[in-house]
Amino acid sequence: MEGDTFSGLGNGTQLDGKVVQTFQKSFVQVQNILDQNRLLINEINQNHESKIPDNLSRNVGLIRELNNNIRRVVDLYSHLSTSFTKSVDASSEGDSNGHKRGRPA
């Protein structure tokens, strides 16, 4: 993966394999949290529809967990955005310093 071209940029910018690996890891984490949220939402809906007091009380904790998960997703995307910007900036600096760029895909 070292020196892979991130084709989504459209300008052939080279990204370090570590950066790509970090992106992939973060996206997997986000997907896992979103999958967990789907299960939480289903359980919250079932509890709500049941109108059983214990189930409705349980929803308070489930909704808190859902909110925390949403915060984690926001944090992960924020970190991804920052990392991506730094990677692109570093790649652009390399280009302006006379380093060879990869050819566009």
GIBELLIN-V370875 format. One record per backbone hydrogen bond with DSSP energy under -1.0 kcal/mol. CO is the residue of the C=O (numbers start at 1). NH is the residue of the N-H. E is the energy in kcal/mol with one decimal. If there is no record, write none. Layout:
{{CO NH E} {CO NH E}}
This chain:
{{1 4 -2.4} {4 15 -2.8} {5 7 -1.1} {6 9 -1.8} {7 10 -1.1} {13 6 -1.9} {16 20 -2.0} {17 21 -2.5} {18 22 -2.4} {19 23 -2.5} {20 24 -2.6} {21 25 -2.5} {22 26 -2.5} {23 27 -2.7} {24 28 -2.1} {25 29 -2.3} {26 30 -2.7} {27 31 -2.5} {28 32 -2.5} {29 33 -2.3} {30 34 -2.7} {31 35 -2.4} {32 36 -2.2} {33 37 -2.6} {34 38 -2.0} {35 39 -1.7} {36 40 -2.5} {37 41 -3.0} {38 42 -2.2} {39 43 -2.3} {40 44 -2.9} {41 45 -2.6} {42 46 -2.4} {43 47 -2.7} {44 48 -2.4} {45 49 -2.6} {46 50 -1.9} {47 51 -1.1} {52 56 -2.5} {53 57 -2.4} {54 58 -2.1} {55 59 -1.4} {57 60 -1.1} {58 62 -1.9} {59 63 -3.0} {60 64 -1.8} {61 65 -2.4} {62 66 -2.4} {63 67 -2.5} {64 68 -2.5} {65 69 -2.4} {66 70 -2.2} {67 71 -2.2} {68 72 -2.2} {69 73 -2.3} {70 74 -2.4} {71 75 -2.7} {72 76 -2.6} {73 77 -2.7} {74 78 -2.4} {75 79 -2.6} {76 80 -2.6} {77 81 -2.6} {78 82 -2.4} {79 83 -2.8} {80 84 -2.9} {81 85 -2.4} {82 86 -2.5} {83 87 -2.4} {84 88 -2.6} {85 89 -2.7} {86 90 -2.7} {87 91 -2.2} {88 92 -2.6} {89 93 -2.5} {90 94 -1.9} {91 95 -1.8} {92 96 -2.2} {93 97 -1.3} {94 99 -2.4} {95 98 -1.3}}
